[in-house]
Amino acid sequence: MAREVDMKHWREELVAACRFGEMARARVLVRQPGPRKARALLESMLEADEGLVRQAAVFGLAELGGAASARRLEQQLVREEARGDREGDSVAEAITQVLGELEETGARASLVRRLERLAVGKPDLGDVNTIARALWHKRHPELLPVVRRSLEKLALSGLNSLGGLLVLLEKSPEALQSWAADGSVSVEHKTEVLTVLEEEVPETLVPAVLAFISTAHALLRGAVSQEAVYYCERLFILLLRHREQLISLLPPESRAELREVARRRVEAFTIHQGSLRAAVLLQYVGQSEDADLLLAHRPAEPILAKVFDEAIAALRGRA
């Protein structure tokens, strides 16, 4: 009886850790019962009515890894799709993401089957974007015909990561760099590629990122469109997510371009149309005098102001 209580407590602790983003603690909890016992407990959690419990189980099985986890997660993915409710959609999204991260070779096939099922109907654009980003982790030439067919069937009218995935699969690193610098390519299409690169930037594509920075610099020289603003937002997200890989290695020219782009976005800052990320980015590519710019455009709202204050302190500390 005491053992049952322990396992109930373990389950509650794991769900709470996953819910509040305490992933280091969740990893420790997954290992506590031992692999065999943990797998049995996690698979039983997949039968729960509560979506948060099932999501915690998804995390745990992904942490255990292996072919058995990949197979069980694919089975659960089909079940979650069949639910047709919001919780099922959330769990399906979690499974899609972890399948992209699993090293098992069968995980790519699972994701391809998921994409093919989506292409049959009229899926939510968020589901399409999630599967595209997961497949980027599993990039392989064999994906090209699958992605092309899916794009043709879906006939998506708005920005989507699947179109970005196709560009990344089709082009060599050198061709992508030229494509990113080509002014005749639409801003929207380039933005699609940035959303996929947020997941992972291979070392061979770092020169292409420099071309994307130059594009942002060119876009802000004249009248700034909404498409240009959104492009800059996605570029900032990419750079900040991979700051250790990218920002510290920027050559002087790219750093100067990025600094000017960030300054322009800070100057244009409004609560509805500004970029907090521009202020954060100036911490890494700015100079000490940029602290005065941030102070002049500091928002009144306390939470937003705190972001600016931290950037100001960092820049002044650097001086």
N, C-alpha and C positions, 0 to 999 in steps of 0.2 A: 504494500500500500504506500509506504514511504517513497519507494522508487517511482511509482506513478505520479505522486505529487511533485517529485523532483523533475520529471519529464514535462509535466504541465508548466512548471515554473520556467524550465529551459525554453519551451516554446513561446511563452509570454515574453521572456527576455529577448529572444531572437526577433520576434515581431516588433517589439518596441525599438530595438536597435536599428532595424531596417527602416522603420517608419520615420525616425528622427535623424537618419543619415549618419549614424554612428557605425560606420562600416568596419573600422578596425575591431571594435568590440564584437560586431556580428561575426567576423571571421574567427575570432577566438571561440565564440559560442558554438559555431558549426563544428569545430574540431573536438570539443569537449567529450561527447559521448563515444568517440571512436568512429572510423569511417562506416563500418557496417551498420551500427546502431543509428548513426546520424542519417544515413541514406533512408533507412526504414521510417524514421520519424518524419523526415522531410517529405517523403512520398505520401505519407498519411496526411500531411498538412495540405497537400494539393487537393484533397477531397473536401476541404473546409468550405463553408458557405461564404466566409468573409474574404474579400479580395486582398486585404492587407496580409492575411495569413498565407494565402497562396503566393503572393509576391515575395514574402520572406522565404518560402520554400524554394522558389525559383532561384533566388540569390544563393541559398545554401547548396543546392544541387550544382549550380555553376561553380561554386567554390570548390566542391569535391571534384568536379571535372570528370573526364573519362567518357568512353563511348556510351556507358549505361546512362549517364546524366544527359548526354546529347539526345539519345533515343527517347528517354522519358519526357524531356522538355518538348520535343517535337510532338509527341502524343498529346501533351497538355496544351500545346499551342492550338491544335485543331479543336480541342474541346472548348478552349476559351473563345475561339472564333465563333463557335456554334452557339454560345450563350447569347450573343447579340445584345448585351447590356454594357453599361459604362464600366463596371468593375472588370468584366471579361476583357474589354478593350484595353484597360490599363495593364492587366496581367499579360495579355498577348504582346503588348509593347515591351514589357519587361523581359519576356522570353526572347523576343526578337533581338533585343539589345545584347543579352548574354550569349545568344548563339553566335553573334558577330565576334564576341571576345573569346569563345571557347576554341582551343587549338585542335580539337577533333576534326578530322577531314570530313566526317559526315555532317558537320554543322553547316557547311556551305550548301550542301544538297538540301538540307532542311529549309534554309533561307530561300533557295531557288523555288522550292515547292510553294512556300508561302507567297512569294511574288507572283507566281503563276495563278494561284488562287485569287489573289487580289485583282489581277488583270481581267478576270472573268466578269466581275461586277463593276459597281461604281464605288470604290473605296474612299474612305476619308483621306484627304491629302496628307494628314499627319502620319497615317499608317504607311503610305507610300514613301514619305521622307525617312521614316524610321528604318524601313527595310533597305532603302538605298544606302544609308549610312552604315548599316550593319554589313552589307555586302562589300563595302569599300574595304573593310578589314579582311575580307576573304577574296580580294581582287585576284582575278585569273583570266587569261584570254578566253577561257570557255564561257565566261559570263556574258561576253559581248552579244551573241545572238539572242540570248534570253532577255537581256535588258532592252535591246532594240525591239523585239517582238512586243514586250510589255508596254513600252512607250507608244507603239503604234496602236495597240488595243485600248490603252487608257485614254489616249488623245487629251492629255492634260493641258488646260488653257493657261494656268497660272505658273508662278515660280514653283519649281519642284526639284528635289535633290536627285531624282532618278535621271533627269536630263544632265545634271552635273556629273553623275556617276558615269554616264555614257561617254562624255568628253574625256574624263580621266582614264577610262579604259582604252579609248581609241588612240590617244595621242602619246607620243614619246615625251620624255621630259623636255627635250629641246623644242618640240612642236608645241607643247603646252606653254612654254615661256613665250614663244612668238605669238601664240593665240591670245595670251593674257595681255600682251602689249599692243595688239591690233585694235586700233580705234574703230574699225568697221564692225567689230563684234559687239552685240548688244550688251548693255550693262546688266540686264536681267540674266542673260545666259552666264556671264562671268560670276554673278552672285550665286547662281545655282552651284557652280563649282566650289566656291568658297564654303558653302554650307556643308559640303561633303568633306572637304579638307579639314574642317574643324575636328573631325574624328581622328585623323592621323595624317601627319605630313612626312612622307618618306624623305630621306636625305636628298635623293635625286631631284625632288621637286622644290627644294628651297630656292633655287634661282627663279622659278616661276612665281613664288611668293613675292620676290622683289619686284617682278613685273606687275603684279597685282597692286603693290604699293604705289608704283609709278602711275598706274591707271587712276587710283584714288586722287593722287596729286593733280593729275590733268583734269579730272572731273570737277574739282573745286575751284578751278581758275576762273570760270565764268559763272553764269546763273546756275544755281544749284537746284536740281530736280529732286523729287521724292525718291526716284530710283537711285540717284547718286548718294543720297543720305542713307538709304538702306544698305547700299553696297558698302559704304564706309563702316556702318554698324557691324556687318558680318565680317569685314576685314579686321576690325578691332577685336571681335570675339575670337577669331582665329589666332591672332597674335598673342592675346592675353592668355588664352588656353594653353598655348605652347610657348610661353614666354622664355622659359629656360633654353629651349631649343632654338628659337628664332631671334628674339630681341637682342640677346647678348652678342649675337654674331652678325648683326646688320652692318653692312659697310657704311662709311660716312655719308655717302650720297643718299642711300635709302633711309638712313636715320634722319637726315635733314628733311627729306620729303615727308616722312611720317610725322615728324614734329610739326611741320607746317600744316598738314592735314588735321592733326589733333587740335592745334591752336584755332584753326578755322571753325571746327565743330564746337569748341568751347565758346568762341565768340558768338556763335549762333544759338547758344543754349537757351532753350525754354523747357519747361517741365514736359510739354507734350511733344516737342520736336528736337530736343537736345540729345547729347550723348554723355552720360556719366562716364562711359568707358574712355572717352577722349581725355578726361581729367586723370583717370587712372593711368592711361598710357603715357601721359606726360611725365609721370614719376620715373619712367624708364628711358624715355628718349628726349625729355625736355632739358632745359638749362635753368640755372638758378633764377634768372629773370622771369621765367614762366610762372613763378609763384605769384607775382604781381597780377598777371593776367587772370589766374584762377581766382585770386581774391576779388578782383573787379567784377567777375561774373559769378561769384559765389551765390547759389540759390538760397532763398530764405527758409525753405522747408528744412527742418532739422536733420532728417535722415539723409536727404540729398546733400545738405551742407557738410555733413560729416565726411562724405567721400572727398569733397573738395579740400576740407581741412587736412585730411591725411596726406593728400597729394602735395599740398602747400608745405606741410611740415617736412616731407621727404625732400622736396626740392631745396628748401632753405637749409636743411641739414647737410645736403650735398655741397652747398656753397661754403 
